Amino acid sequence: MNRKKKVNQILKSRAKKKSAKLKTSNKPKYISKADREKMALEAEQGLDAVSASVAEVEKNA
C-alpha cells in the first residue's frame, strides 16, 4: 500500500470515528425494571391523591 493511500485511509477512519461520537442516538435511555415499577407506583399514588382531592372538592360543593 503506498504512503498516500495509507495516510488518506487513516485520516478517513479518524473522521469517521469523530462523526460517530458526535451523532446522537434516537434510542431511549434504558430504565431498569425496578425503576419502572417504582415510577408506576409513584404515578399510581399521584393519581390516588388527585382523585381524593377531587372527591373532597365535590363533597364541599
Secondary structure in CASP SS format (residue, H / E / C, confidence):
PFRMAT SS
TARGET T0000
AUTHOR 0000-0000-0000
METHOD secondary structure of the structure
MODEL  1
M C 1.00
N C 1.00
R H 1.00
K H 1.00
K H 1.00
K H 1.00
V H 1.00
N H 1.00
Q H 1.00
I H 1.00
L H 1.00
K H 1.00
S H 1.00
R H 1.00
A H 1.00
K H 1.00
K H 1.00
K H 1.00
S H 1.00
A H 1.00
K H 1.00
L H 1.00
K C 1.00
T C 1.00
S C 1.00
N C 1.00
K C 1.00
P C 1.00
K C 1.00
Y C 1.00
I C 1.00
S C 1.00
K H 1.00
A H 1.00
D H 1.00
R H 1.00
E H 1.00
K H 1.00
M H 1.00
A H 1.00
L H 1.00
E H 1.00
A H 1.00
E H 1.00
Q H 1.00
G H 1.00
L H 1.00
D H 1.00
A H 1.00
V H 1.00
S H 1.00
A H 1.00
S H 1.00
V H 1.00
A H 1.00
E H 1.00
V H 1.00
E H 1.00
K H 1.00
N H 1.00
A C 1.00
END
